[in-house]
Amino acid sequence: MAEMAKIVKSDKVVGLRTLSDTTLLSLVNFTDKFNPCMIGTAMTDYSDYQNEKVVEISSPQKSMGKASIIIFLLLFLLVVGLLSLSAGYFFGKATATKPEVKKTTVKAPAAPVGKDVYFDSDEGYSVTYLKAWKAEGKNGTTAGVVVKKDSSSVELSIGTEQSYTLSKDQKSKLSATKKVDVTINGKTLSMSEYSFKDSSFITSATLPATTNSPQVSILIKAENQESYDQAKEIVQSLTFL
């Protein structure tokens, strides 16, 4: 009967040896001629081959390398997952706690007897005028209102400064120039008044901006004293709500 054993050195199989009964007998005959003691040695070697076990040793370095990669990937995925959960938590908390901004609705004030009210809900202001006058919002990019009666007008430009300059012809017809005061929103405003030889008037001023109201440019054109007085009343009725 043939016996086979793997010769093991370190962690690798380095050889293969086959012993048979015939080979062993030849070895015995050979050693018998020279030294009988060698028979025992041959039998011992043969017995060792019979009892020898096959041992497979894997490289610990390779196993540790694979394990390290797996552990690193697991830790990386764990960190990414924790960061994602944290970001989602804080984003959801910020969204939930963000206060809802409610736009307040301002109602137009009631018109006094014999008068009308122009109300601008976007800019939050109103003016009052006699029914003989008509109000119309300004066209273009400048917010404001123009209130008219015949050749007289009151122009209010909201949020901008528009200075008025007399033409050469108007200057030649001037009869007087002075400052007049009007009260708007409880504050006194000084306006430049130009009176002409034909009894007409032109007055201009700029109402400064405050924490509660924007800047307002004012221009009055009146064909006579009556219309001029009514125009100044319209200016003084300007109210920011």
C-alpha positions in Angstrom: 0.0 0.0 0.0 1.3 3.3 -1.0 1.6 6.1 1.6 1.8 9.8 0.7 2.7 12.8 2.8 3.1 16.5 2.2 6.4 17.9 3.3 5.6 21.2 5.1 8.0 24.0 5.5 7.0 27.4 6.9 3.5 28.2 5.5 4.0 26.5 2.1 4.0 22.9 0.8 7.4 22.4 -0.7 7.4 18.8 -1.8 5.7 15.4 -2.2 7.2 12.1 -1.2 5.9 8.6 -1.9 6.9 5.5 0.0 5.9 2.0 -1.0 6.5 -1.4 0.5 8.8 -2.3 -2.4 10.9 0.8 -1.9 11.1 0.1 1.8 12.3 -3.5 1.1 15.0 -2.3 -1.2 16.1 0.2 1.4 16.3 -2.6 4.0 18.3 -4.9 1.7 20.6 -2.0 0.9 21.2 -1.1 4.5 21.6 -4.7 5.5 24.7 -4.9 3.4 26.3 -2.0 5.1 24.8 -1.4 8.6 22.0 -3.2 10.2 21.3 -0.3 12.4 20.1 1.7 9.5 17.1 -0.5 9.2 15.7 1.0 12.3 16.3 4.5 11.0 14.5 3.7 7.8 11.5 2.2 9.7 11.4 5.3 11.9 11.4 7.6 8.9 8.7 5.4 7.3 6.6 5.6 10.5 7.1 9.3 10.6 5.8 9.7 7.1 2.8 7.5 7.9 1.9 9.7 10.9 2.8 13.0 9.4 -0.2 15.3 9.1 -0.9 17.8 6.3 -0.9 21.4 7.7 -2.1 24.3 5.7 -1.0 27.7 7.1 -2.5 30.8 5.6 -0.7 34.1 5.6 -1.8 36.2 8.6 -0.8 39.4 6.9 -3.2 38.9 4.0 -6.1 38.1 6.3 -5.4 41.1 8.5 -5.3 43.3 5.3 -8.7 42.2 4.2 -10.1 42.6 7.7 -8.7 46.1 7.9 -10.3 47.2 4.6 -13.7 45.8 5.7 -13.5 47.6 9.1 -12.4 50.9 7.4 -15.4 50.7 5.0 -17.8 50.0 7.8 -16.5 52.9 9.9 -16.7 55.2 6.8 -20.3 54.2 6.1 -21.1 54.7 9.8 -19.6 58.2 9.8 -21.4 59.2 6.6 -24.7 57.9 7.9 -24.3 59.8 11.2 -23.5 63.1 9.3 -26.5 62.6 7.1 -28.8 62.0 10.0 -27.4 65.1 11.9 -27.8 67.3 8.8 -31.4 66.2 8.3 -32.2 66.7 12.0 -30.9 70.3 12.1 -32.5 71.2 8.7 -35.8 69.8 9.8 -35.6 71.6 13.2 -34.7 75.0 11.5 -37.6 74.6 9.0 -40.0 73.7 11.8 -39.0 76.6 14.0 -38.9 79.2 11.2 -41.6 81.8 12.1 -44.3 82.3 9.5 -44.3 85.8 8.2 -47.8 87.2 8.0 -48.6 90.2 5.9 -50.7 92.7 7.7 -53.7 93.9 5.8 -54.3 97.7 6.0 -57.8 99.0 5.3 -58.4 102.3 3.5 -59.6 105.0 5.9 -63.1 106.2 5.7 -63.7 109.3 3.5 -65.0 112.4 5.2 -68.2 113.9 4.0 -67.8 115.6 0.6 -64.4 114.1 0.0 -62.8 111.0 -1.5 -59.8 109.0 -0.4 -57.0 107.6 -2.5 -55.4 104.6 -0.8 -52.2 102.8 -2.0 -52.1 99.4 -0.2 -48.7 98.5 -1.6 -47.0 101.7 -0.3 -49.3 102.0 2.7 -50.4 105.6 2.4 -53.5 107.6 1.7 -54.6 111.2 0.7 -57.9 112.9 1.0 -59.3 115.4 -1.5 -62.5 117.2 -2.4 -64.8 115.4 -4.9 -64.1 118.0 -7.5 -60.6 116.6 -7.7 -59.7 113.2 -9.2 -56.8 110.9 -8.1 -54.8 108.6 -10.3 -51.8 106.4 -9.6 -48.6 107.4 -11.3 -47.5 105.4 -14.4 -44.0 104.0 -14.8 -41.5 102.8 -12.2 -42.1 105.6 -9.7 -44.8 105.0 -7.1 -47.1 107.8 -6.3 -50.3 109.6 -7.1 -51.5 112.6 -9.1 -54.6 114.5 -7.9 -56.1 116.9 -10.5 -58.8 119.5 -11.0 -58.9 121.4 -14.3 -55.4 122.9 -14.7 -54.4 122.4 -11.1 -52.6 119.3 -9.8 -50.9 117.8 -6.8 -48.1 115.2 -7.6 -46.7 113.0 -4.9 -43.7 110.7 -5.8 -43.1 108.0 -3.2 -39.6 106.8 -2.4 -37.7 109.2 -4.7 -36.6 112.8 -4.9 -37.7 114.8 -7.9 -36.6 118.5 -7.8 -38.4 121.1 -9.8 -36.6 123.8 -11.8 -38.4 126.8 -13.3 -38.0 127.4 -17.0 -36.7 130.7 -18.4 -40.2 131.7 -19.4 -41.6 130.9 -15.9 -38.9 133.0 -14.3 -39.8 136.0 -16.4 -43.4 135.8 -15.1 -42.6 135.5 -11.4 -44.1 137.9 -9.0 -42.8 136.6 -5.7 -40.8 133.7 -4.1 -41.1 132.6 -0.5 -41.2 129.7 1.9 -44.5 128.3 3.2 -44.9 125.7 5.9 -47.3 122.7 5.9 -47.8 120.0 8.5 -47.6 116.4 7.3 -47.9 113.4 9.7 -47.5 115.8 12.6 -44.2 117.2 11.2 -43.6 120.7 9.7 -42.3 120.8 6.2 -41.0 124.0 4.6 -41.9 124.3 0.8 -40.6 126.7 -1.9 -43.5 128.8 -3.2 -43.5 130.5 -6.6 -46.3 132.9 -7.3 -46.8 134.3 -10.8 -48.3 137.5 -12.4 -51.3 135.5 -13.6 -52.2 134.5 -10.0 -51.0 130.9 -10.5 -48.7 129.0 -8.1 -46.0 126.4 -8.2 -44.7 124.9 -5.0 -42.2 122.1 -4.5 -40.6 120.3 -1.5 -39.2 116.9 -0.4 -40.5 115.2 2.6 -37.6 113.3 4.3 -37.8 109.6 5.0 -38.3 108.4 8.5 -38.3 105.0 10.2 -42.0 104.7 9.4 -42.3 106.4 6.0 -40.3 106.7 2.8 -39.1 109.9 1.2 -41.8 111.8 -0.8 -41.3 114.5 -3.5 -44.2 117.0 -3.6 -45.1 119.3 -6.5 -48.2 121.6 -6.6 -49.4 123.5 -9.6 -52.5 125.7 -9.0 -54.2 128.0 -11.4 -55.6 130.3 -8.7 -55.6 130.9 -5.0 -58.6 128.7 -4.3 -57.1 125.7 -6.1 -53.8 126.4 -4.3 -55.4 126.3 -0.9 -57.2 123.0 -1.7 -53.9 121.6 -3.1 -52.1 122.3 0.2 -54.9 120.6 2.1 -54.4 117.5 0.0 -50.6 117.5 0.7 -51.3 117.9 4.5 -53.7 114.9 4.3 -50.9 112.6 3.3 -50.9 109.8 5.9 -48.7 106.6 6.1 -50.6 103.8 7.7 
